[in-house]
Amino acid sequence: MFCPYCGLQFSREQLWTKDQEALFRAAAAEQAKELMYAEIDKMFGDLARKTRGNKHFIFKHKPVSYRAKSIHPTYQEKPVDSEIVCTRCQFPFQVFGIFGYCPGCGSENLRIYDANLEIIKQEITNSTNKQRALRHAYGDTVSTFEIVATARAVAITHDTTNFQDLYGTRKFFKKRTGQDIFDGIEIPKIRQLQRLFQKRHVYEHNNGIMGSRYVQKMPEDAHLKDQAAVLSVEEWELAATTLRHILDRLVNATT
């Protein structure tokens, strides 16, 4: 199996949680107890039959039996997102939160990015605090991009960089593949995506205030300097769609 978050390979037995292992052990102990009683009952029953009619040695046996108790979990599993099927190996799986790799074959592909977007949409829809959910959505979108870009970089080179920088990522892959992952995408859409990246940054590092560094990256927003960054579902969806096109070009350039 492969970790859906970092891609490392490990034995599938390592997937079990301590609570699950305790449940399995308790259930196995009950099954073993039922088998043990059955074997002992058979052994003494055979002995009683063999000594029947023996004048010197008589063994009496009263049949006993034991039925294994049903063992139920005393813990509650975390709710996970909808089942996903890997397009490469057809492995069905469910993962909690944002991920980047198929647990079955370890591949990363755009189906995983699409699944992450659906997860983020559900979290926004179900949240009672939309702004908080949007802050997470902006951050998760950047993280998902970073996961895919890192995996594609590892596939073609040993070099790594900070793939939270949109233009830096473009430069990184253009140098190594000769292809521009922004090719064919309108500049306003790229700037809109850059705005999402930068708003995510100010919420992570500047309490959501668009300061000098933000304006340096987004000079067209200079009139908003020192104001709180406004987040919206519409802005997120448009930027996520543009990012999907960029990742499509990235995967094609590195496959």
Rosetta blueprint (number, residue, H / E / L):
1 M L
2 F E
3 C L
4 P L
5 Y L
6 C L
7 G L
8 L L
9 Q E
10 F L
11 S L
12 R H
13 E H
14 Q H
15 L H
16 W L
17 T L
18 K H
19 D H
20 Q H
21 E H
22 A H
23 L H
24 F H
25 R H
26 A H
27 A H
28 A H
29 A H
30 E H
31 Q H
32 A H
33 K H
34 E H
35 L H
36 M H
37 Y H
38 A H
39 E H
40 I H
41 D H
42 K H
43 M H
44 F H
45 G H
46 D H
47 L H
48 A H
49 R H
50 K H
51 T H
52 R L
53 G L
54 N L
55 K L
56 H L
57 F L
58 I L
59 F L
60 K L
61 H L
62 K L
63 P L
64 V L
65 S L
66 Y L
67 R L
68 A L
69 K L
70 S L
71 I L
72 H L
73 P L
74 T L
75 Y L
76 Q L
77 E L
78 K L
79 P L
80 V L
81 D L
82 S L
83 E L
84 I E
85 V E
86 C L
87 T L
88 R L
89 C L
90 Q L
91 F L
92 P E
93 F E
94 Q L
95 V L
96 F L
97 G L
98 I L
99 F L
100 G L
101 Y L
102 C L
103 P L
104 G L
105 C L
106 G L
107 S L
108 E L
109 N L
110 L H
111 R H
112 I H
113 Y H
114 D H
115 A H
116 N H
117 L H
118 E H
119 I H
120 I H
121 K H
122 Q H
123 E H
124 I H
125 T H
126 N H
127 S L
128 T L
129 N L
130 K H
131 Q H
132 R H
133 A H
134 L H
135 R H
136 H H
137 A H
138 Y H
139 G H
140 D H
141 T H
142 V H
143 S H
144 T H
145 F H
146 E H
147 I H
148 V H
149 A H
150 T H
151 A H
152 R H
153 A H
154 V H
155 A H
156 I H
157 T L
158 H L
159 D L
160 T L
161 T L
162 N L
163 F L
164 Q L
165 D L
166 L H
167 Y H
168 G H
169 T H
170 R H
171 K H
172 F H
173 F H
174 K H
175 K H
176 R H
177 T H
178 G L
179 Q L
180 D L
181 I L
182 F L
183 D L
184 G L
185 I L
186 E L
187 I H
188 P H
189 K H
190 I H
191 R H
192 Q H
193 L H
194 Q H
195 R H
196 L H
197 F H
198 Q H
199 K H
200 R H
201 H H
202 V H
203 Y H
204 E H
205 H H
206 N L
207 N L
208 G L
209 I E
210 M L
211 G L
212 S H
213 R H
214 Y H
215 V H
216 Q H
217 K H
218 M L
219 P H
220 E H
221 D H
222 A H
223 H H
224 L H
225 K L
226 D L
227 Q L
228 A E
229 A L
230 V L
231 L L
232 S L
233 V H
234 E H
235 E H
236 W H
237 E H
238 L H
239 A H
240 A H
241 T H
242 T H
243 L H
244 R H
245 H H
246 I H
247 L H
248 D H
249 R H
250 L H
251 V H
252 N H
253 A H
254 T H
255 T L
